[in-house]
Amino acid sequence: MSKVYPTPHIDASPRDFAKTVLMPGDPLRAKFIAENFLSGAILVNNVRGIQGYTGTFEGARVSVMASGMGMPSMGIYSYELFNFFEVENIIRIGSAGAINPKIKVRDIVLGMGASYNGNFSHQYRLPGTFAPICDYKTLDICVKTAEELKLKYHVGNILSSDTFYNDEEGLPENMKSASLWGKMGVMAIEMEAAALYMNAARSGKNALAICTISDHLLTGEETSAEERQTSFTDMMNLALITAKKLDKIAQGENL
C-alpha cells in the first residue's frame, strides 16, 4: 500500500489508523502495548521515533501512537489525527503525579476536566477562560469498565502543567504550587490532557485522559522509568476495553 504525506509529523494515510487511538506519551509504551495487547499490529508511523501501530483488540480495530511530552507535542499529534487522519476518539494513557492524600501510587485517575497553567487556549481568541473537559460518553464507558474490572480509580480534575521543573525551587512542581492546586480539588498533575481536550473540542471529536499515578508529590513515593513503561497494564487494559466498546457503538451494536 503506497504511503501519502499529508503532514510533516505522521507518515501514513487515514486508512492506516483506527477511529480510536490510544496515546501514551512514551513511544516505548506504544510499542509495548502493540506487542503485548494487539493482534496483527503493524507499524504505521515512525517519524521522529513517534511510533504508531494499528491492530485489533478482541476483534476491534485500535491504534496506539505516542504523543511525546507536553502540550505542544500533544497539540501537534492530536490535531493531525483529528483533522487529517479521520480519527474520532483519542484516549490518553499516561502517568501523573498525585497531589491528593487520598490517591495512592498506581491508582488510576480519569480526567473529567483538565486545568492548565499554559497559554494553549489563547489561540482561540475567546472572550473569557475556557474549561477543557473530556467526552462524557467515553468517560461513562470507561468508569463502568473500571467498575467491571474492580480497579481502584478516581474521577475529577487534573492539571496539565507546562513546567516539570519549577524555577522557584528547581524541583518538579514544588510543594507550594501543588498545594494550591490541591486546595481546588485537583487530583494529580500531568502535562498533556488540556491540549488534547481543547483540540477535541475545536475539532468536534472525543477525548479522555486516563492516567496511572507514577509518583506522589506529597509523600515522595515514585515508580521507576521501566515500571512506567511496562507495568501500568491495568490502565492499558482499561483503555483498550473502552476503545473496543466505542468501536461496538460505532458499528451500531448495543453494549
SEKOLPA-260048 format. One record per residue (C-alpha): residue in one letter; x, y, z. Coordinates in steps of 0.02 Angstrom, whole numbers, plus 50000, padded with zeros to 5 digits. Layout:
# residues N
<r><tilum>a</tilum><xx>X</xx><yy>Y</yy><zz>Z</zz></r>
...
//
This chain:
# residues 255
<r><tilum>m</tilum><xx>50000</xx><yy>50000</yy><zz>50000</zz></r>
<r><tilum>s</tilum><xx>50075</xx><yy>50165</yy><zz>49947</zz></r>
<r><tilum>k</tilum><xx>50101</xx><yy>50299</yy><zz>50077</zz></r>
<r><tilum>v</tilum><xx>50044</xx><yy>50479</yy><zz>50070</zz></r>
<r><tilum>y</tilum><xx>50123</xx><yy>50626</yy><zz>50161</zz></r>
<r><tilum>p</tilum><xx>49986</xx><yy>50740</yy><zz>50225</zz></r>
<r><tilum>t</tilum><xx>50085</xx><yy>50808</yy><zz>50373</zz></r>
<r><tilum>p</tilum><xx>50266</xx><yy>50836</yy><zz>50424</zz></r>
<r><tilum>h</tilum><xx>50242</xx><yy>50726</yy><zz>50578</zz></r>
<r><tilum>i</tilum><xx>50141</xx><yy>50573</yy><zz>50527</zz></r>
<r><tilum>d</tilum><xx>50192</xx><yy>50468</yy><zz>50376</zz></r>
<r><tilum>a</tilum><xx>50029</xx><yy>50375</yy><zz>50348</zz></r>
<r><tilum>s</tilum><xx>49859</xx><yy>50387</yy><zz>50267</zz></r>
<r><tilum>p</tilum><xx>49689</xx><yy>50397</yy><zz>50354</zz></r>
<r><tilum>r</tilum><xx>49652</xx><yy>50213</yy><zz>50321</zz></r>
<r><tilum>d</tilum><xx>49808</xx><yy>50167</yy><zz>50421</zz></r>
<r><tilum>f</tilum><xx>49726</xx><yy>50225</yy><zz>50583</zz></r>
<r><tilum>a</tilum><xx>49577</xx><yy>50156</yy><zz>50678</zz></r>
<r><tilum>k</tilum><xx>49440</xx><yy>50276</yy><zz>50732</zz></r>
<r><tilum>t</tilum><xx>49504</xx><yy>50264</yy><zz>50910</zz></r>
<r><tilum>v</tilum><xx>49687</xx><yy>50298</yy><zz>50951</zz></r>
<r><tilum>l</tilum><xx>49768</xx><yy>50267</yy><zz>51119</zz></r>
<r><tilum>m</tilum><xx>49905</xx><yy>50394</yy><zz>51155</zz></r>
<r><tilum>p</tilum><xx>50040</xx><yy>50363</yy><zz>51284</zz></r>
<r><tilum>g</tilum><xx>50174</xx><yy>50495</yy><zz>51298</zz></r>
<r><tilum>d</tilum><xx>50315</xx><yy>50369</yy><zz>51280</zz></r>
<r><tilum>p</tilum><xx>50345</xx><yy>50285</yy><zz>51110</zz></r>
<r><tilum>l</tilum><xx>50410</xx><yy>50131</yy><zz>51202</zz></r>
<r><tilum>r</tilum><xx>50244</xx><yy>50116</yy><zz>51292</zz></r>
<r><tilum>a</tilum><xx>50156</xx><yy>50120</yy><zz>51124</zz></r>
<r><tilum>k</tilum><xx>50271</xx><yy>49981</yy><zz>51064</zz></r>
<r><tilum>f</tilum><xx>50239</xx><yy>49880</yy><zz>51223</zz></r>
<r><tilum>i</tilum><xx>50050</xx><yy>49892</yy><zz>51200</zz></r>
<r><tilum>a</tilum><xx>50061</xx><yy>49843</yy><zz>51017</zz></r>
<r><tilum>e</tilum><xx>50170</xx><yy>49692</yy><zz>51054</zz></r>
<r><tilum>n</tilum><xx>50077</xx><yy>49631</yy><zz>51208</zz></r>
<r><tilum>f</tilum><xx>49894</xx><yy>49678</yy><zz>51182</zz></r>
<r><tilum>l</tilum><xx>49858</xx><yy>49697</yy><zz>50996</zz></r>
<r><tilum>s</tilum><xx>49840</xx><yy>49560</yy><zz>50867</zz></r>
<r><tilum>g</tilum><xx>49917</xx><yy>49588</yy><zz>50696</zz></r>
<r><tilum>a</tilum><xx>49992</xx><yy>49755</yy><zz>50746</zz></r>
<r><tilum>i</tilum><xx>50075</xx><yy>49849</yy><zz>50604</zz></r>
<r><tilum>l</tilum><xx>50192</xx><yy>49998</yy><zz>50623</zz></r>
<r><tilum>v</tilum><xx>50104</xx><yy>50141</yy><zz>50532</zz></r>
<r><tilum>n</tilum><xx>50212</xx><yy>50287</yy><zz>50587</zz></r>
<r><tilum>n</tilum><xx>50389</xx><yy>50312</yy><zz>50650</zz></r>
<r><tilum>v</tilum><xx>50428</xx><yy>50492</yy><zz>50604</zz></r>
<r><tilum>r</tilum><xx>50546</xx><yy>50563</yy><zz>50738</zz></r>
<r><tilum>g</tilum><xx>50530</xx><yy>50399</yy><zz>50831</zz></r>
<r><tilum>i</tilum><xx>50347</xx><yy>50431</yy><zz>50873</zz></r>
<r><tilum>q</tilum><xx>50291</xx><yy>50254</yy><zz>50848</zz></r>
<r><tilum>g</tilum><xx>50113</xx><yy>50220</yy><zz>50794</zz></r>
<r><tilum>y</tilum><xx>50035</xx><yy>50048</yy><zz>50772</zz></r>
<r><tilum>t</tilum><xx>49867</xx><yy>49982</yy><zz>50716</zz></r>
<r><tilum>g</tilum><xx>49800</xx><yy>49809</yy><zz>50756</zz></r>
<r><tilum>t</tilum><xx>49649</xx><yy>49728</yy><zz>50836</zz></r>
<r><tilum>f</tilum><xx>49599</xx><yy>49703</yy><zz>51016</zz></r>
<r><tilum>e</tilum><xx>49468</xx><yy>49567</yy><zz>51043</zz></r>
<r><tilum>g</tilum><xx>49405</xx><yy>49597</yy><zz>50867</zz></r>
<r><tilum>a</tilum><xx>49403</xx><yy>49787</yy><zz>50874</zz></r>
<r><tilum>r</tilum><xx>49521</xx><yy>49889</yy><zz>50766</zz></r>
<r><tilum>v</tilum><xx>49627</xx><yy>50001</yy><zz>50879</zz></r>
<r><tilum>s</tilum><xx>49779</xx><yy>50112</yy><zz>50852</zz></r>
<r><tilum>v</tilum><xx>49910</xx><yy>50165</yy><zz>50977</zz></r>
<r><tilum>m</tilum><xx>50033</xx><yy>50306</yy><zz>50949</zz></r>
<r><tilum>a</tilum><xx>50143</xx><yy>50410</yy><zz>51061</zz></r>
<r><tilum>s</tilum><xx>50108</xx><yy>50594</yy><zz>51092</zz></r>
<r><tilum>g</tilum><xx>50277</xx><yy>50647</yy><zz>51160</zz></r>
<r><tilum>m</tilum><xx>50291</xx><yy>50756</yy><zz>51314</zz></r>
<r><tilum>g</tilum><xx>50199</xx><yy>50918</yy><zz>51347</zz></r>
<r><tilum>m</tilum><xx>50052</xx><yy>51012</yy><zz>51275</zz></r>
<r><tilum>p</tilum><xx>50141</xx><yy>51074</yy><zz>51117</zz></r>
<r><tilum>s</tilum><xx>50185</xx><yy>50895</yy><zz>51067</zz></r>
<r><tilum>m</tilum><xx>50013</xx><yy>50827</yy><zz>51110</zz></r>
<r><tilum>g</tilum><xx>49939</xx><yy>50976</yy><zz>51021</zz></r>
<r><tilum>i</tilum><xx>50026</xx><yy>50932</yy><zz>50858</zz></r>
<r><tilum>y</tilum><xx>49988</xx><yy>50746</yy><zz>50855</zz></r>
<r><tilum>s</tilum><xx>49809</xx><yy>50753</yy><zz>50916</zz></r>
<r><tilum>y</tilum><xx>49768</xx><yy>50896</yy><zz>50797</zz></r>
<r><tilum>e</tilum><xx>49835</xx><yy>50799</yy><zz>50648</zz></r>
<r><tilum>l</tilum><xx>49748</xx><yy>50638</yy><zz>50698</zz></r>
<r><tilum>f</tilum><xx>49581</xx><yy>50725</yy><zz>50722</zz></r>
<r><tilum>n</tilum><xx>49590</xx><yy>50838</yy><zz>50570</zz></r>
<r><tilum>f</tilum><xx>49693</xx><yy>50745</yy><zz>50439</zz></r>
<r><tilum>f</tilum><xx>49676</xx><yy>50560</yy><zz>50481</zz></r>
<r><tilum>e</tilum><xx>49489</xx><yy>50548</yy><zz>50519</zz></r>
<r><tilum>v</tilum><xx>49516</xx><yy>50488</yy><zz>50699</zz></r>
<r><tilum>e</tilum><xx>49360</xx><yy>50510</yy><zz>50806</zz></r>
<r><tilum>n</tilum><xx>49421</xx><yy>50465</yy><zz>50980</zz></r>
<r><tilum>i</tilum><xx>49588</xx><yy>50488</yy><zz>51068</zz></r>
<r><tilum>i</tilum><xx>49618</xx><yy>50410</yy><zz>51238</zz></r>
<r><tilum>r</tilum><xx>49773</xx><yy>50473</yy><zz>51326</zz></r>
<r><tilum>i</tilum><xx>49856</xx><yy>50339</yy><zz>51432</zz></r>
<r><tilum>g</tilum><xx>49992</xx><yy>50419</yy><zz>51534</zz></r>
<r><tilum>s</tilum><xx>50070</xx><yy>50445</yy><zz>51703</zz></r>
<r><tilum>a</tilum><xx>50032</xx><yy>50580</yy><zz>51830</zz></r>
<r><tilum>g</tilum><xx>50093</xx><yy>50642</yy><zz>51998</zz></r>
<r><tilum>a</tilum><xx>49964</xx><yy>50637</yy><zz>52138</zz></r>
<r><tilum>i</tilum><xx>49932</xx><yy>50792</yy><zz>52244</zz></r>
<r><tilum>n</tilum><xx>49786</xx><yy>50721</yy><zz>52343</zz></r>
<r><tilum>p</tilum><xx>49823</xx><yy>50618</yy><zz>52501</zz></r>
<r><tilum>k</tilum><xx>49678</xx><yy>50500</yy><zz>52464</zz></r>
<r><tilum>i</tilum><xx>49754</xx><yy>50448</yy><zz>52298</zz></r>
<r><tilum>k</tilum><xx>49894</xx><yy>50320</yy><zz>52302</zz></r>
<r><tilum>v</tilum><xx>50036</xx><yy>50272</yy><zz>52186</zz></r>
<r><tilum>r</tilum><xx>49973</xx><yy>50154</yy><zz>52047</zz></r>
<r><tilum>d</tilum><xx>49792</xx><yy>50214</yy><zz>52068</zz></r>
<r><tilum>i</tilum><xx>49705</xx><yy>50265</yy><zz>51906</zz></r>
<r><tilum>v</tilum><xx>49637</xx><yy>50440</yy><zz>51881</zz></r>
<r><tilum>l</tilum><xx>49512</xx><yy>50487</yy><zz>51746</zz></r>
<r><tilum>g</tilum><xx>49520</xx><yy>50670</yy><zz>51696</zz></r>
<r><tilum>m</tilum><xx>49342</xx><yy>50735</yy><zz>51690</zz></r>
<r><tilum>g</tilum><xx>49419</xx><yy>50907</yy><zz>51673</zz></r>
<r><tilum>a</tilum><xx>49595</xx><yy>50969</yy><zz>51640</zz></r>
<r><tilum>s</tilum><xx>49653</xx><yy>51132</yy><zz>51717</zz></r>
<r><tilum>y</tilum><xx>49812</xx><yy>51206</yy><zz>51645</zz></r>
<r><tilum>n</tilum><xx>49945</xx><yy>51338</yy><zz>51679</zz></r>
<r><tilum>g</tilum><xx>49995</xx><yy>51372</yy><zz>51498</zz></r>
<r><tilum>n</tilum><xx>49938</xx><yy>51477</yy><zz>51351</zz></r>
<r><tilum>f</tilum><xx>49871</xx><yy>51343</yy><zz>51233</zz></r>
<r><tilum>s</tilum><xx>49694</xx><yy>51415</yy><zz>51236</zz></r>
<r><tilum>h</tilum><xx>49750</xx><yy>51590</yy><zz>51184</zz></r>
<r><tilum>q</tilum><xx>49749</xx><yy>51537</yy><zz>51001</zz></r>
<r><tilum>y</tilum><xx>49559</xx><yy>51528</yy><zz>51005</zz></r>
<r><tilum>r</tilum><xx>49541</xx><yy>51714</yy><zz>51049</zz></r>
<r><tilum>l</tilum><xx>49399</xx><yy>51680</yy><zz>51170</zz></r>
<r><tilum>p</tilum><xx>49324</xx><yy>51823</yy><zz>51272</zz></r>
<r><tilum>g</tilum><xx>49349</xx><yy>51726</yy><zz>51433</zz></r>
<r><tilum>t</tilum><xx>49429</xx><yy>51569</yy><zz>51507</zz></r>
<r><tilum>f</tilum><xx>49398</xx><yy>51400</yy><zz>51426</zz></r>
<r><tilum>a</tilum><xx>49369</xx><yy>51247</yy><zz>51537</zz></r>
<r><tilum>p</tilum><xx>49435</xx><yy>51090</yy><zz>51447</zz></r>
<r><tilum>i</tilum><xx>49330</xx><yy>50936</yy><zz>51483</zz></r>
<r><tilum>c</tilum><xx>49328</xx><yy>50757</yy><zz>51420</zz></r>
<r><tilum>d</tilum><xx>49194</xx><yy>50673</yy><zz>51316</zz></r>
<r><tilum>y</tilum><xx>49058</xx><yy>50613</yy><zz>51436</zz></r>
<r><tilum>k</tilum><xx>49009</xx><yy>50459</yy><zz>51335</zz></r>
<r><tilum>t</tilum><xx>49189</xx><yy>50397</yy><zz>51335</zz></r>
<r><tilum>l</tilum><xx>49208</xx><yy>50437</yy><zz>51520</zz></r>
<r><tilum>d</tilum><xx>49046</xx><yy>50345</yy><zz>51562</zz></r>
<r><tilum>i</tilum><xx>49102</xx><yy>50190</yy><zz>51467</zz></r>
<r><tilum>c</tilum><xx>49272</xx><yy>50196</yy><zz>51550</zz></r>
<r><tilum>v</tilum><xx>49200</xx><yy>50214</yy><zz>51726</zz></r>
<r><tilum>k</tilum><xx>49082</xx><yy>50067</yy><zz>51700</zz></r>
<r><tilum>t</tilum><xx>49227</xx><yy>49964</yy><zz>51633</zz></r>
<r><tilum>a</tilum><xx>49336</xx><yy>50009</yy><zz>51782</zz></r>
<r><tilum>e</tilum><xx>49195</xx><yy>49951</yy><zz>51895</zz></r>
<r><tilum>e</tilum><xx>49181</xx><yy>49787</yy><zz>51800</zz></r>
<r><tilum>l</tilum><xx>49370</xx><yy>49761</yy><zz>51817</zz></r>
<r><tilum>k</tilum><xx>49365</xx><yy>49810</yy><zz>52001</zz></r>
<r><tilum>l</tilum><xx>49503</xx><yy>49939</yy><zz>51978</zz></r>
<r><tilum>k</tilum><xx>49545</xx><yy>50075</yy><zz>52102</zz></r>
<r><tilum>y</tilum><xx>49505</xx><yy>50235</yy><zz>52008</zz></r>
<r><tilum>h</tilum><xx>49464</xx><yy>50417</yy><zz>52040</zz></r>
<r><tilum>v</tilum><xx>49367</xx><yy>50539</yy><zz>51930</zz></r>
<r><tilum>g</tilum><xx>49391</xx><yy>50726</yy><zz>51934</zz></r>
<r><tilum>n</tilum><xx>49502</xx><yy>50871</yy><zz>51886</zz></r>
<r><tilum>i</tilum><xx>49684</xx><yy>50853</yy><zz>51837</zz></r>
<r><tilum>l</tilum><xx>49814</xx><yy>50986</yy><zz>51800</zz></r>
<r><tilum>s</tilum><xx>49909</xx><yy>50995</yy><zz>51636</zz></r>
<r><tilum>s</tilum><xx>50069</xx><yy>51087</yy><zz>51679</zz></r>
<r><tilum>d</tilum><xx>50187</xx><yy>51170</yy><zz>51557</zz></r>
<r><tilum>t</tilum><xx>50330</xx><yy>51152</yy><zz>51681</zz></r>
<r><tilum>f</tilum><xx>50406</xx><yy>50995</yy><zz>51753</zz></r>
<r><tilum>y</tilum><xx>50550</xx><yy>51086</yy><zz>51840</zz></r>
<r><tilum>n</tilum><xx>50488</xx><yy>51240</yy><zz>51931</zz></r>
<r><tilum>d</tilum><xx>50616</xx><yy>51380</yy><zz>51939</zz></r>
<r><tilum>e</tilum><xx>50556</xx><yy>51434</yy><zz>52111</zz></r>
<r><tilum>e</tilum><xx>50645</xx><yy>51287</yy><zz>52193</zz></r>
<r><tilum>g</tilum><xx>50719</xx><yy>51190</yy><zz>52047</zz></r>
<r><tilum>l</tilum><xx>50612</xx><yy>51040</yy><zz>52090</zz></r>
<r><tilum>p</tilum><xx>50472</xx><yy>50952</yy><zz>51997</zz></r>
<r><tilum>e</tilum><xx>50313</xx><yy>51052</yy><zz>52036</zz></r>
<r><tilum>n</tilum><xx>50363</xx><yy>51119</yy><zz>52207</zz></r>
<r><tilum>m</tilum><xx>50252</xx><yy>51089</yy><zz>52356</zz></r>
<r><tilum>k</tilum><xx>50182</xx><yy>51265</yy><zz>52361</zz></r>
<r><tilum>s</tilum><xx>50115</xx><yy>51253</yy><zz>52184</zz></r>
<r><tilum>a</tilum><xx>50049</xx><yy>51077</yy><zz>52213</zz></r>
<r><tilum>s</tilum><xx>49959</xx><yy>51126</yy><zz>52373</zz></r>
<r><tilum>l</tilum><xx>49873</xx><yy>51274</yy><zz>52289</zz></r>
<r><tilum>w</tilum><xx>49801</xx><yy>51162</yy><zz>52152</zz></r>
<r><tilum>g</tilum><xx>49761</xx><yy>51028</yy><zz>52279</zz></r>
<r><tilum>k</tilum><xx>49654</xx><yy>51151</yy><zz>52378</zz></r>
<r><tilum>m</tilum><xx>49544</xx><yy>51166</yy><zz>52225</zz></r>
<r><tilum>g</tilum><xx>49515</xx><yy>50978</yy><zz>52219</zz></r>
<r><tilum>v</tilum><xx>49638</xx><yy>50941</yy><zz>52079</zz></r>
<r><tilum>m</tilum><xx>49688</xx><yy>50758</yy><zz>52092</zz></r>
<r><tilum>a</tilum><xx>49854</xx><yy>50749</yy><zz>52001</zz></r>
<r><tilum>i</tilum><xx>49974</xx><yy>50838</yy><zz>51885</zz></r>
<r><tilum>e</tilum><xx>50021</xx><yy>50784</yy><zz>51709</zz></r>
<r><tilum>m</tilum><xx>50070</xx><yy>50879</yy><zz>51551</zz></r>
<r><tilum>e</tilum><xx>49957</xx><yy>50840</yy><zz>51402</zz></r>
<r><tilum>a</tilum><xx>49771</xx><yy>50820</yy><zz>51436</zz></r>
<r><tilum>a</tilum><xx>49715</xx><yy>51002</yy><zz>51423</zz></r>
<r><tilum>a</tilum><xx>49786</xx><yy>51020</yy><zz>51247</zz></r>
<r><tilum>l</tilum><xx>49705</xx><yy>50856</yy><zz>51196</zz></r>
<r><tilum>y</tilum><xx>49536</xx><yy>50911</yy><zz>51264</zz></r>
<r><tilum>m</tilum><xx>49547</xx><yy>51081</yy><zz>51178</zz></r>
<r><tilum>n</tilum><xx>49593</xx><yy>51003</yy><zz>51011</zz></r>
<r><tilum>a</tilum><xx>49449</xx><yy>50880</yy><zz>51029</zz></r>
<r><tilum>a</tilum><xx>49327</xx><yy>51020</yy><zz>51068</zz></r>
<r><tilum>r</tilum><xx>49385</xx><yy>51126</yy><zz>50921</zz></r>
<r><tilum>s</tilum><xx>49381</xx><yy>50976</yy><zz>50802</zz></r>
<r><tilum>g</tilum><xx>49212</xx><yy>50911</yy><zz>50860</zz></r>
<r><tilum>k</tilum><xx>49292</xx><yy>50748</yy><zz>50914</zz></r>
<r><tilum>n</tilum><xx>49306</xx><yy>50649</yy><zz>51077</zz></r>
<r><tilum>a</tilum><xx>49445</xx><yy>50632</yy><zz>51205</zz></r>
<r><tilum>l</tilum><xx>49481</xx><yy>50560</yy><zz>51376</zz></r>
<r><tilum>a</tilum><xx>49638</xx><yy>50556</yy><zz>51483</zz></r>
<r><tilum>i</tilum><xx>49670</xx><yy>50400</yy><zz>51587</zz></r>
<r><tilum>c</tilum><xx>49825</xx><yy>50413</yy><zz>51697</zz></r>
<r><tilum>t</tilum><xx>49912</xx><yy>50298</yy><zz>51818</zz></r>
<r><tilum>i</tilum><xx>49989</xx><yy>50382</yy><zz>51969</zz></r>
<r><tilum>s</tilum><xx>50176</xx><yy>50359</yy><zz>51946</zz></r>
<r><tilum>d</tilum><xx>50232</xx><yy>50466</yy><zz>52093</zz></r>
<r><tilum>h</tilum><xx>50160</xx><yy>50561</yy><zz>52239</zz></r>
<r><tilum>l</tilum><xx>50211</xx><yy>50741</yy><zz>52265</zz></r>
<r><tilum>l</tilum><xx>50153</xx><yy>50739</yy><zz>52446</zz></r>
<r><tilum>t</tilum><xx>50240</xx><yy>50579</yy><zz>52504</zz></r>
<r><tilum>g</tilum><xx>50387</xx><yy>50567</yy><zz>52384</zz></r>
<r><tilum>e</tilum><xx>50343</xx><yy>50390</yy><zz>52332</zz></r>
<r><tilum>e</tilum><xx>50380</xx><yy>50354</yy><zz>52149</zz></r>
<r><tilum>t</tilum><xx>50395</xx><yy>50218</yy><zz>52017</zz></r>
<r><tilum>s</tilum><xx>50543</xx><yy>50187</yy><zz>51901</zz></r>
<r><tilum>a</tilum><xx>50550</xx><yy>50232</yy><zz>51716</zz></r>
<r><tilum>e</tilum><xx>50540</xx><yy>50047</yy><zz>51672</zz></r>
<r><tilum>e</tilum><xx>50386</xx><yy>50024</yy><zz>51780</zz></r>
<r><tilum>r</tilum><xx>50302</xx><yy>50172</yy><zz>51695</zz></r>
<r><tilum>q</tilum><xx>50341</xx><yy>50098</yy><zz>51526</zz></r>
<r><tilum>t</tilum><xx>50284</xx><yy>49919</yy><zz>51553</zz></r>
<r><tilum>s</tilum><xx>50191</xx><yy>49889</yy><zz>51715</zz></r>
<r><tilum>f</tilum><xx>50041</xx><yy>50004</yy><zz>51703</zz></r>
<r><tilum>t</tilum><xx>49942</xx><yy>49863</yy><zz>51624</zz></r>
<r><tilum>d</tilum><xx>49778</xx><yy>49896</yy><zz>51717</zz></r>
<r><tilum>m</tilum><xx>49768</xx><yy>50067</yy><zz>51634</zz></r>
<r><tilum>m</tilum><xx>49813</xx><yy>49994</yy><zz>51465</zz></r>
<r><tilum>n</tilum><xx>49681</xx><yy>49858</yy><zz>51478</zz></r>
<r><tilum>l</tilum><xx>49551</xx><yy>49983</yy><zz>51537</zz></r>
<r><tilum>a</tilum><xx>49585</xx><yy>50096</yy><zz>51388</zz></r>
<r><tilum>l</tilum><xx>49582</xx><yy>49952</yy><zz>51264</zz></r>
<r><tilum>i</tilum><xx>49417</xx><yy>49885</yy><zz>51327</zz></r>
<r><tilum>t</tilum><xx>49346</xx><yy>50061</yy><zz>51320</zz></r>
<r><tilum>a</tilum><xx>49407</xx><yy>50075</yy><zz>51141</zz></r>
<r><tilum>k</tilum><xx>49327</xx><yy>49908</yy><zz>51099</zz></r>
<r><tilum>k</tilum><xx>49161</xx><yy>49968</yy><zz>51168</zz></r>
<r><tilum>l</tilum><xx>49173</xx><yy>50130</yy><zz>51069</zz></r>
<r><tilum>d</tilum><xx>49201</xx><yy>50025</yy><zz>50913</zz></r>
<r><tilum>k</tilum><xx>49046</xx><yy>49921</yy><zz>50950</zz></r>
<r><tilum>i</tilum><xx>48941</xx><yy>50078</yy><zz>50970</zz></r>
<r><tilum>a</tilum><xx>49008</xx><yy>50145</yy><zz>50805</zz></r>
<r><tilum>q</tilum><xx>48957</xx><yy>49980</yy><zz>50723</zz></r>
<r><tilum>g</tilum><xx>48781</xx><yy>50001</yy><zz>50790</zz></r>
<r><tilum>e</tilum><xx>48795</xx><yy>49865</yy><zz>50922</zz></r>
<r><tilum>n</tilum><xx>48723</xx><yy>49877</yy><zz>51097</zz></r>
<r><tilum>l</tilum><xx>48840</xx><yy>49862</yy><zz>51245</zz></r>
//
